[in-house]
Amino acid sequence: MGGEVGGVEGAHIKCQNAAKKAKYDNATKFMAWISDAQHSPFQDFTHGPETAGLPYVRPDGVRVADDWDALVAKGPIEGIIVTETGEVLLDKRVWTGTAPSGKVLDPSAHCQSWTNSSPDETSRVGSTGPDKVQFPQAWAQWAAERHWTNLVNRTCIKPHHLYCVEQ
C-alpha cells in the first residue's frame, strides 16, 4: 500500500532487497521509479552523457529502452512486465507518482511522501501493460498514452507494485 512504501528511500531499499534476493550482482545500484515532492527519477537516477547508449533491459534479457533519453521520450518499448524472479505481470498497477519525463507528476499527490495508506489520499499509478500480442489495440493505447508511468490516480490504501531500475 502507499504508506508501506516507506518514502522514496524506502522504495529504493525495497528494490535493493529484491535485487539481493534475486542474487543480482549490482543489487545496491537499484532504485525505484517513484516520485514525491523532493525526489524523482529525473533528479535521483544517473542519466546524461555518461549513460548515453546504456540500455535498460528486463530480467529476461529484453531491451525496453536504448538509454534514459529513449525511456523518457518513448517509454519502455516492450513493457516492464517481468519481475526480478522472472514472473510475468501483465496489466498490473505500479506506484509511480511520476510523469513520463521522470519528473514528479503532482508534488502534492504521493500518499504523503509514500508514508500514508489512507483511503482519502491518492497518487498516480502506472501499468505494466496488456499482452502486446493478444491485445494489440490496448497495447498501442498503453504505449501512446504513456500508461506505463501515468495511468490513473488510486487511493493509497490499495496495494501496488514498484518498478525497480538498475543505475
C-alpha positions, 0 to 999 in steps of 0.5 A: 500500500502507499504508506508501506512504501516507506518514502522514496528511500524506502522504495529504493531499499525495497528494490535493493532487497529484491535485487539481493534476493534475486542474487543480482550482482549490482543489487545496491545500484537499484532504485525505484521509479517513484516520485514525491515532492523532493525526489524523482527519477529525473533528479535521483537516477544517473542519466546524461552523457555518461549513460548515453547508449546504456540500455535498460533491459528486463530480467529476461534479457529484453531491451525496453529502452536504448538509454534514459533519453529513449525511456523518457521520450518513448517509454519502455518499448516492450513493457516492464512486465517481468519481475526480478524472479522472472514472473510475468505481470501483465496489466498490473498497477505500479506506484509511480507518482511520476510523469513520463519525463521522470519528473514528479507528476503532482508534488502534492499527490504521493500518499504523503511522501509514500508514508500514508495508506489512507483511503482519502489520499491518492497518487498516480499509478502506472501499468505494466501493460496488456499482452502486446500480442493478444491485445494489440489495440490496448497495447498501442493505447498503453504505449501512446498514452504513456500508461506505463508511468501515468495511468490513473490516480488510486487511493493509497490504501490499495496495494501496488507494485514498484518498478525497480531500475538498475543505475 
